Amino acid sequence: MRFMFVGDSMTIGRAGDYTWRYRMWQHLEATFDGPYRIVGPRCELFDTSVNEPVSHAYADPAFPGHARRHLAGWGEGWQHMAPLIGSAVRSGRADVLLVSLGLIDLGFYTAADETAANARRFIAQARAARPGIRMVLLPVIPNVRAESDAPFAAEVSRFNELLAKAVADLSTEASPILLAARPDAYEIHRDTYDGTHPNASGEHRLAGEFAAVLHQAWGIGGPYRTP
């Protein structure tokens, strides 16, 4: 089984991070009963000192190179990933996409309706490349900006409603799509280092939500255990 992580800055991580991808790899190593691979065209972290995704300085240097694969980018959202996902899925022969996108779109690029349209385009492109692909989509977790910017908070809420509708409309037996929940007890003032990006506890909560959906819906892996 081939897993691909797709996301924005919360998923690529910055130099020195573990990333929730690392936590998910640890979980799969501990619970997945069978061969698997993590695939994707990228493996780097974002280096904030040069504003480029060129770092390989993961917090755990023992994180193996083959497990660092992803399709994630700092400042990239649904509109950026929709044109890329078909090629990435095709070349990586991905079976399951674990997707966390939308916050950067709503914050800088597109309103809720256009963001939702890009999410639907992403799904269509992924399926065109792999008709039986499965997807788990995480709703947007409002960041600290939503506490003081009511219109932005409303767009986040509106997009999450539209994302849920897209999942209901587009999920099929051959290519199921599942909508994850906001991770249990996720609190931006405790689980992020800047009001947006996950710290160690946030990484565990994000990985734990994806792991719970995989296990409960499809019997993949087991319950997530935070060390």
C-alpha positions in Angstrom: 0.0 0.0 0.0 1.3 3.4 -1.0 0.6 6.5 1.1 1.1 10.1 0.0 1.0 13.1 2.3 -0.3 16.3 0.6 -0.4 19.6 2.3 0.9 23.1 2.9 3.3 24.5 5.4 1.8 22.5 8.2 2.7 19.3 6.4 6.1 20.1 4.8 7.4 21.5 8.1 10.4 23.7 8.6 14.1 22.9 9.2 14.4 21.3 12.6 10.9 19.9 12.8 9.8 16.3 13.3 6.6 17.0 11.2 3.3 15.1 11.5 4.5 13.0 8.6 7.3 11.6 10.8 4.7 10.8 13.5 2.6 9.0 10.9 5.5 7.0 9.7 6.3 5.9 13.3 2.6 4.9 13.6 2.6 2.9 10.4 5.9 1.2 11.4 4.3 0.2 14.7 0.8 -0.9 13.5 0.6 -1.6 9.8 0.5 -5.3 9.2 2.0 -5.6 5.7 4.3 -3.9 3.2 3.8 -0.3 2.5 5.6 2.7 1.0 5.4 6.5 1.5 5.6 8.1 -1.9 5.8 11.6 -3.4 8.0 13.8 -5.5 9.5 15.8 -2.7 11.3 15.1 0.5 12.6 18.4 1.8 11.7 20.7 4.7 11.3 24.5 4.3 14.3 26.5 5.3 13.0 29.8 6.7 16.5 31.4 6.6 16.5 31.3 2.8 12.7 31.0 2.1 13.2 27.8 0.1 12.3 24.1 0.6 15.9 22.9 0.6 16.5 21.6 4.1 17.0 17.9 5.1 17.5 18.8 8.8 14.7 16.8 10.3 14.7 16.7 14.1 15.3 13.0 14.0 18.2 12.3 11.6 17.3 8.6 11.7 14.0 9.4 9.8 14.8 7.3 6.7 14.9 9.0 3.3 12.4 6.7 1.8 9.8 7.7 4.4 10.3 11.5 3.9 8.5 11.6 0.6 5.6 14.0 0.2 3.8 16.5 -2.0 3.7 19.5 0.3 4.8 23.1 0.1 5.1 26.2 2.2 2.6 28.7 0.9 0.9 26.1 -1.4 -2.8 25.2 -1.3 -5.5 23.4 -3.3 -5.0 25.7 -6.3 -1.3 24.8 -6.4 -1.7 21.1 -5.8 -4.6 20.4 -8.2 -2.3 20.7 -11.3 0.4 18.6 -9.7 -1.5 15.8 -8.1 -2.2 13.7 -11.2 1.5 13.4 -12.1 2.5 12.8 -8.5 -0.1 10.1 -8.1 0.7 8.5 -11.4 4.5 8.4 -10.8 4.2 7.3 -7.2 1.3 4.9 -7.8 -0.3 6.2 -4.7 -3.2 4.2 -3.2 -4.1 6.5 -0.3 -3.8 10.3 -0.1 -3.7 12.0 3.3 -4.5 15.6 2.6 -4.3 18.8 4.7 -5.0 21.9 2.6 -7.0 25.0 2.6 -5.8 27.4 5.2 -3.3 29.1 2.9 -5.8 29.4 0.1 -8.3 31.1 2.3 -5.7 33.3 3.9 -4.0 34.6 0.8 -5.5 33.4 -2.5 -9.1 32.4 -2.9 -12.4 32.6 -1.1 -14.3 29.6 0.1 -16.3 28.8 -3.1 -13.2 29.0 -5.4 -11.2 27.0 -2.9 -13.8 24.3 -2.8 -13.8 24.2 -6.7 -10.1 23.7 -6.6 -10.5 20.8 -4.1 -13.0 19.2 -6.5 -10.5 19.7 -9.4 -7.8 18.1 -7.2 -10.0 15.0 -6.6 -10.8 14.7 -10.3 -7.1 14.9 -11.3 -6.1 12.3 -8.7 -8.8 9.9 -9.9 -7.9 10.4 -13.5 -4.4 9.2 -12.7 -5.5 6.4 -10.3 -9.2 5.5 -10.6 -9.3 3.5 -7.4 -7.4 5.9 -5.2 -8.7 6.6 -1.6 -8.4 9.9 0.1 -8.7 11.3 3.7 -9.2 15.1 3.8 -8.7 17.2 6.9 -10.9 20.2 7.3 -9.2 23.6 7.8 -8.2 24.2 11.4 -8.7 28.0 12.0 -5.4 29.6 13.0 -4.9 32.6 15.3 -6.0 35.0 12.6 -9.5 33.7 12.9 -9.7 35.0 16.5 -9.5 38.6 15.4 -10.6 38.5 11.7 -14.3 37.6 11.6 -14.6 37.6 7.8 -11.7 35.2 7.6 -13.2 32.9 10.3 -16.5 32.9 8.3 -14.7 31.9 5.1 -13.0 29.0 7.0 -16.3 27.8 8.3 -17.9 28.2 4.9 -15.1 26.2 3.2 -15.4 23.4 5.7 -19.1 23.1 4.9 -18.3 23.0 1.1 -15.6 20.5 1.6 -18.0 18.2 3.5 -20.5 18.6 0.6 -17.8 17.7 -1.9 -16.9 14.6 0.0 -20.6 13.6 0.2 -21.0 14.3 -3.5 -17.9 12.7 -4.8 -17.1 9.7 -2.6 -17.7 6.4 -4.4 -17.4 2.7 -3.6 -14.5 2.4 -6.1 -12.7 5.5 -4.9 -13.9 6.5 -1.4 -13.2 9.8 0.2 -13.4 10.4 3.9 -13.6 13.7 5.8 -11.5 13.7 9.0 -12.6 15.7 12.0 -10.7 18.5 13.7 -8.2 16.6 15.8 -9.5 15.9 19.3 -8.7 18.7 21.7 -6.4 20.5 19.2 -5.8 24.0 20.7 -3.8 26.5 18.7 -2.3 28.2 21.7 -1.0 24.8 23.0 -0.5 22.7 19.9 1.3 25.2 17.6 4.5 27.2 17.9 3.1 30.4 16.3 -0.7 30.1 16.2 -0.6 28.1 12.9 2.1 25.5 12.6 2.1 22.4 14.8 4.6 21.8 17.5 5.3 18.3 18.9 1.9 17.9 20.5 0.1 19.3 17.4 2.0 16.9 15.2 0.8 14.0 17.3 -2.8 15.2 17.2 -2.7 15.6 13.4 -1.2 12.2 12.8 -3.6 10.7 15.3 -6.6 12.0 13.4 -5.5 10.6 10.1 -4.6 7.3 11.8 -8.0 7.1 13.5 -9.8 7.5 10.2 -7.6 4.9 8.4 -8.1 2.4 11.2 -11.8 2.9 11.9 -13.0 3.2 8.3 -10.7 0.9 6.4 -8.9 -1.3 9.0 -5.5 0.2 8.1 -3.1 0.2 11.0 -4.2 0.4 14.6 -5.2 3.0 17.2 -2.7 5.9 17.5 -0.6 5.9 20.6 1.2 9.1 21.6 4.6 8.2 23.1 
